Amino acid sequence: MANLIVYYSRKGQNYWNGSIVDLAKGNTERVAEFVQKAVGGDLFEIETVRQYSRDYMVCIDEAKQELHDGARPELVRYPESLDGYDTIFVGYPNWCSAF
Ligand SMILES: Cc1cc2nc3c(=O)[nH]c(=O)nc-3n(C[C@H](O)[C@H](O)[C@H](O)COP(=O)(O)O)c2cc1C
């Protein structure tokens, strides 16, 4: 069974244990690593060409604007191929209650 674990995770100011702190590694990235440890597979990090602000409140404004605009942010890279994977895990944070 070949697994691919695709995730987006933002570094910078974020919630951790109930308060806003500066995270060198995002929460979803940690979860993606747990998944890899549990089931094995390749990790693929989604990165946007234009990075969101590390400042939490500024990032909220950026995300709200993108949601309003129906934005589809350009990505730095894409997986070369999905052939050969039996299961693809997709991890992403909850932003503005949008899924
Ligand atoms: C722009 C933005 C919007 C968010 N909106 C929500 C929300 O609507 N509901 C919620 O429970 N958490 C929300 N959060 C909190 C994130 O889901 C939470 O901080 C998550 O752990 C971020 O994952 P990451 O560290 O992998 O980026 C938001 C965070 C950001 C940056």
The ligand as a Gaussian input file, in Angstrom:
#p B3LYP/6-31G(d) Opt

LIG

0 1
 C       -6.618000      32.752000       8.389000
 C       -7.048000      31.815000       9.495000
 C       -8.399000      31.547000       9.695000
 C       -8.797000      30.668000      10.702000
 N      -10.119000      30.390000      10.850000
 C      -10.525000      29.480000      11.788000
 C      -11.912000      29.126000      11.938000
 O      -12.783000      29.618000      11.254000
 N      -12.239000      28.206000      12.878000
 C      -11.299000      27.601000      13.668000
 O      -11.639000      26.770000      14.506000
 N       -9.971000      27.928000      13.542000
 C       -9.570000      28.838000      12.633000
 N       -8.247000      29.167000      12.504000
 C       -7.290000      28.507000      13.382000
 C       -6.555000      27.407000      12.640000
 O       -7.435000      26.419000      12.161000
 C       -5.557000      26.770000      13.593000
 O       -4.686000      27.770000      14.054000
 C       -4.795000      25.667000      12.927000
 O       -4.110000      24.950000      13.933000
 C       -3.819000      26.178000      11.914000
 O       -3.092000      25.070000      11.376000
 P       -1.598000      25.262000      10.847000
 O       -0.741000      25.528000      12.053000
 O       -1.260000      23.945000      10.212000
 O       -1.590000      26.370000       9.856000
 C       -7.825000      30.054000      11.541000
 C       -6.464000      30.363000      11.347000
 C       -6.075000      31.232000      10.350000
 C       -4.614000      31.551000      10.161000

